[in-house]
Amino acid sequence: MQSMTGFARTTKSAGNANIVWETRSVNGRNLDLRFRSTIAIDTVEYELRKKAGEVFSRGNITCSLNVTFETGDNHPVINQDYLDWILKLSAGLEKVHGIQKPTIDGLLGLKGVLEYGTPTDETLENDVLKTAIIETYENALQELRSAREHEGNSLKNILSGQVDKIENLVSKARNDPCRSQEAIKERLKTLVESLIVTSDKLDPQRLETEAVLIATKVDVQEELDRLDEHVKAARYLLALDEPVGRRLDFLAQEFNREANTLCSKAHTASLSAAGLSLKTVIDQFREQLQNVE
């Protein structure tokens, strides 16, 4: 089981380039990838998205790439194209407006003339750099997967404990004294007597029909049986080695539906209490599920 939250950071050196990938993942209905990079990655973005889709099925994942370059002696490098443009511009201004020629220290002080450790020929057209970036990205995805699986194991334990609580509450409701044959007969007897007092003109057939309807309304056997089946289904899904978040979320809705019906049919305080406790645990179960892939 994987959680949908996690973080990973991987680094690699390739030539004079230092590559850093950071991946962050949070909850999401589907797989939503966002890329941030200090260099253009348009030519490989499709490949990066495809690789992420092979590892994850859900989650909002932000992938940040930072690439820095080092010159051999770490000295500043002149951006010659930009400097030539500045000189051409200043010559035109001098000719038209008589502005004084720029000084060397003035030119070197302009932003963009000097670049530190960022050679202009280092792009993703460089196959060595491109390969290193993709390899580092793949490592980041695997580390993120490990982080999500680590939290997923904790989530699995929590969810299993909540399923155990649901099973215990269903068993408690099933064994409630108010559901014994004697208790049901006594309640029906009381209700039938109240019907007779209300109207002494009820014929025996009508009386029998009313008794059957009353018995049906207070019978929660079907709801308890379905809850037991949902417990088995939940345990089966929790044991699978694949994304089960959506299926568990649907199952939690079915749990809630049966608990609501149980509460509406409950005719004693003890059965109502069991139903309300069920709803509380099911809500907690659904809340935890929002983080399951």
ABEGO torsion letter per residue (X at the ends): XBBABEBBBBBBBBEABBBBBBBBBBBBABBBBBBBBABBAAAAAAAAAAAAAAABABEBBBBBBBBBBBBAAGBBBBBAAAAAAAAAAAAAAAAAAGBBBBBAAAAAABBGABBBGBBAABBAABAAAAAAAAAAAAAAAAAAAAAAAAAAAAAAAAAAAAAAAAAAAAAAAAABAAABAAAAAAAAAAAAAAAAAABAABBAAAAAAAAAAAAAAABAAAAAAAAAAAAAAAAAAAABBBBAAAAAAAAAAAAAAAAAAAAAABABAAAAAAAAAAAAAAAAAAAAAAABX
